[in-house]
Amino acid sequence: MLKDKFFDEISNKISEAIAASPAKDIEKNVRAMMGSAFNKMDLVTREEFEIQQEVLARTRETLTQMEARVADLEMRLQTNNPQDGI
């Protein structure tokens, strides 16, 4: 029990020392600098990427269906008017 209290106290002291140290300010500055750089790169989140991936997959599927319909309609038109193809 005494050991647990001792380790808790040490852990708290270390956390307080880190929070009050310049390392915390450096971390904040680096995070802000990286955030700014990422914004300038015009990056997207993983969620936005996955949404666009789904939209693209649906668009491809629709395009494939439309191409098949057009081919079918062209074949029907050719069958009904065989002279127009010559």
C-alpha positions in Angstrom: 0.0 0.0 0.0 2.8 2.3 0.8 4.5 1.4 -2.4 1.4 2.3 -4.4 1.1 5.7 -2.7 4.8 6.3 -3.3 4.6 5.5 -7.0 1.4 7.6 -7.3 3.2 10.6 -5.7 6.2 10.2 -8.0 4.0 9.9 -11.0 2.1 13.0 -10.1 5.4 14.9 -9.5 6.7 13.9 -12.9 3.5 14.9 -14.6 3.6 18.3 -12.9 7.2 18.8 -13.8 6.6 18.0 -17.5 3.5 20.2 -17.6 5.5 23.1 -16.2 8.6 22.5 -18.3 9.5 24.2 -21.6 9.0 20.8 -23.3 5.3 21.4 -23.0 5.6 24.7 -24.8 7.8 23.2 -27.5 5.2 20.4 -28.0 2.4 23.0 -28.4 4.5 25.0 -30.9 5.5 22.0 -32.9 1.8 20.8 -33.1 0.7 24.3 -34.2 3.5 24.5 -36.8 2.6 21.0 -38.1 -1.1 21.8 -38.2 -0.3 24.9 -40.2 1.8 23.0 -42.6 -0.8 20.3 -43.1 -3.5 23.0 -43.8 -1.3 24.5 -46.4 -0.8 21.1 -48.1 -4.6 20.9 -48.5 -4.8 17.4 -47.0 -8.0 15.6 -46.4 -9.0 13.5 -43.4 -9.2 9.7 -43.7 -13.0 10.0 -43.3 -13.3 12.5 -46.2 -11.0 10.2 -48.3 -13.2 7.2 -47.6 -16.4 9.1 -48.5 -14.9 10.2 -51.8 -13.8 6.6 -52.4 -17.4 5.4 -52.0 -18.7 8.1 -54.3 -16.2 7.2 -56.9 -17.1 3.5 -56.7 -20.9 4.3 -57.1 -20.1 6.6 -60.0 -18.1 3.8 -61.7 -20.9 1.4 -61.2 -23.4 3.8 -62.6 -21.2 4.5 -65.6 -20.8 0.8 -66.3 -24.6 0.3 -66.2 -25.1 3.3 -68.5 -22.5 2.0 -71.0 -24.3 -1.4 -71.1 -27.6 0.4 -71.7 -26.2 2.5 -74.5 -24.6 -0.6 -76.1 -28.0 -2.4 -75.8 -29.9 0.5 -77.3 -27.3 0.8 -80.2 -27.7 -2.9 -80.9 -31.5 -2.6 -80.9 -31.3 0.4 -83.2 -29.0 -1.5 -85.5 -31.3 -4.5 -85.5 -34.3 -2.4 -86.4 -32.6 -0.4 -89.1 -29.9 -2.6 -90.7 -29.6 -0.3 -93.7 -28.4 2.7 -91.7 -25.2 0.9 -90.7 -24.0 0.5 -94.3 
